């Protein structure tokens, strides 16, 4: 999800809730302690130099159980960060503390924001010797283009 999308969802939301991939909720008294831009400048295993930029939200919870972040307040925080940090309309990555800091993509189910699991990937598979996945085909389900052209008694064999 991009910054423009979360702002659109917040404009009609009545509450800000985050749901984890296991279906549990981030406690209602969470804080958004950071909104920023993270730049990752790196070289992949194929020797290609790359740069990725994401908007970063950090969710944190304290023992202030009466705290509730309203949609309008989060919109203001995002707008201020866009203005001060000159944030373009970037994809959002969310950090949230579990056993360690987890990084999530952000989705929306029509009511709640969903923290989506992220996966690693090789960006230079053609240079790493990773075999190309072959399409699995069930031979018994193949139908010849001209079904009379190549049968045992059809004369083509």
Secondary structure by P-SEA (a helix, b strand, c coil): ccaaaaaaaaacccbbbbbcccccccccccccccbbbbbbbbbccccccbbbbbbbbbbbbcccccccccaaaaaaaaaaaaaaacccbbbbbbbbbcccbbbbbbbbccccccccccccccccccccccccccccccccccccccccccccccccc
